[in-house]
Amino acid sequence: MNRSESKYFATAARMDQAFLELLEQKDFAYITVKEICERAGVNRSTFYLHYETVNDLLAESAQYIIDKLIKSMPLDTAGFFEKLPSCPLEELQLITPEYLSPYLNFVKEHRRIFRTAVEQASILGLDDAYLALNRHVFTPILDRFHVLPAEQKYLMPFYIHGLMGIINEWLKEDCRDSVEHIISVMRICIAAYPQ
């Protein structure tokens, strides 16, 4: 990476950081380009060199946080995908404290960006991310439980939107309930998960 590229990315990182700091203080709808620029120490033309709108900065910041979440997870992703076809069925139960605790703790720590991402889901294309998760993780698991494809297309949206609904409500309440309580609620709701 040459010096100008490095400077370009360093400036973008400052704007990302400024945006995330502002998001901790106020709702997304009230954050302006002017505030981001002042906090990042850049001028408006620099902002528009990087982004067309604050929504573009939100998308980049949300992706940054999601990438950070994935890196922080203790799960060996490659190993997980390799074992899907042959591991014992009990290892495919993902609604467990082992899987949920690190994720929910991360969401709680970064609740403002997650709440904003949920509120702006259509802008960020979160439905596409859920479809990819469904295709690469949940479909192979449901196949192992012999859930018919005709049922899978209804079952997974039900579970994903239900679990996301729990998280959304938790975010609306500023994550006041404990992670353990949210896991308990999720497990109650998933009690009908294929066994």
N, C-alpha and C positions, 0 to 999 in steps of 0.2 A: 504494500500500500504506500503510495507516495504521500508527500507532505500535505498537498491540497486535499486529498481524500481523507487523510487523518483529521485535518481541520474541519472538514465537512461533517464527518461522523461525530467529532467531539462537540460541535455546535448542536447537532441533532440531539445528542445525549443530554446537553444542558437544557434544551427545550423540553425533552421528555421529563427530566427531573423537576423542572419548574412546574410543568403541568401536573405531575403527581403530587407535588407539595401543595399546589393550589387546590387540587381535588380533596386533599385532607381538610381543607378549611371551608370549602363551599361546594355547592352542587354544580355539576357539569354545565347546566344551562346558564349559569352566571359567570362562567370563566370566559374572559375575553382574550383576543390575540394580544392586545396592548399589555395586559397583566402578564401573560406568558413571556412576552418579549422583555418587559422590565425586569422580571425575576431572573430570566436567563441571561440578561445583559446583551441582548441582540436587538437589531432594529426590525421593523415590520417587513422590510423587503427580504431580510434573511429568513424570516418565518415563511414567507410565501415562496422562497426558493426551495424550501423543503416540503411544504404542505400547501394544499389548496384551502383547507378549512381546518377548524379545530377538530372536526370529526376524523380527519385523516391522522391527526396527532393522537387522538383517542385510540384509533385502530392500532397504530404503532405501539403505543404504550401498553395496550391490552395484550398485544402479541408478546411484548417484552416480558410482561408479568406471567403469561402462560408458559413461555419458554423457561422462565425462572422456576415456575412450579414444577414443570417436567424434570428439570435438572435436580430439583430438591427431593424428588420422590425416591424412596429407597428401592423401588421396584426395578429389577433388571428387565427393561422392556424387551430386548431381543430374546432373552431367556424365557420370558413370559409367553411370547408369541410362539416360540419353538415348542413349548410344553403343552400348549392348548389341545392339540389332537390326542395326546396320550396320558396326561397326568390324571391322578384320581379326581373324581367328580367333586369331592369336598374342597379341593384346591381352587375350584372355579367359582366358589361363592365369594363374590367381590364386595358384598355389603357386610363387611366385617370391620371391627375396629382397626385391624392391621392395615387395611387399605384406606379406610375413610379418615382415620385420625390425622395423618400427615396432610391430606388434602384439605380437610376442614380447618385445621389449624392455619394453613397457609391462606385460605380464603378469609379467615377471621383477621389475620394480620394485615391483609391487603383489601379489606372489605370495601373501601370507598371505590377503588377501581373496579372491583368485581360487581358492586351494585350498579355503577355507571354502565359497565359492559352489558349487564342484564337489561337495564333500561333501554339501552341503545342496540339491542341484539340484532335488529334488522340491518343497521349500518355496518356492524362488525361481521355479519355473515355467520353467526354462531350456529345456525341450523346446519350449515355445511360441515362444521366441525363435529356436530352430533351424528350426522350421516356417516362420516368417516369412522368415528368411534364405533358406531353400530356395525358397519361393514367389517372392520378389522378385529374387533374384540367380541362384541355381543353375539353376532351371527354364529361364529364358530363355537361359542359357549352353548348357545341354544341348540345348535346341531348336536352337540355332545349329549344334551338332555333329551334328545329326540323330539324337540318341539318342531312341528311342521312349519314349513315356510309360509303357508297360508295364515298361520297363527302368529308367526314372528313379526309380520309387517304391522300387526296391531299391538302386539305385546310390548315390543321395545319402545315405541313412542309413548305408550302408557307409563312404562317404568321411568324412562328418561325424563319426560315432562313432569311426572310425579315427584321424582327426586329433586329435579331442578326447582319445582314449586316449593318444596321444603326449604331448600337453600335460599331461594328468593325471599321467602317470608322471614327467614333468619337474618338475611341481610337488611331487610326493611326495619327490623328491630335492632339494628346495629350489632348483631351477633351477641346479644345479651345472654341468651341461654348457653350453657356449656356445650362444648363439642361432644361430650359423652351423652348429653341429653338428645342432641340432634341425631347422633348415631342410633340411639335407642328408638327414636321416632321413625327413622328410616327402616330399621329392622322390623318394627311392627308393621309398617306399610308393605314391606316386601315379604311378609310371612307366607304369601301364596307363591313365592318364587319356585320355579320347577325344581323338584327334589329328585 
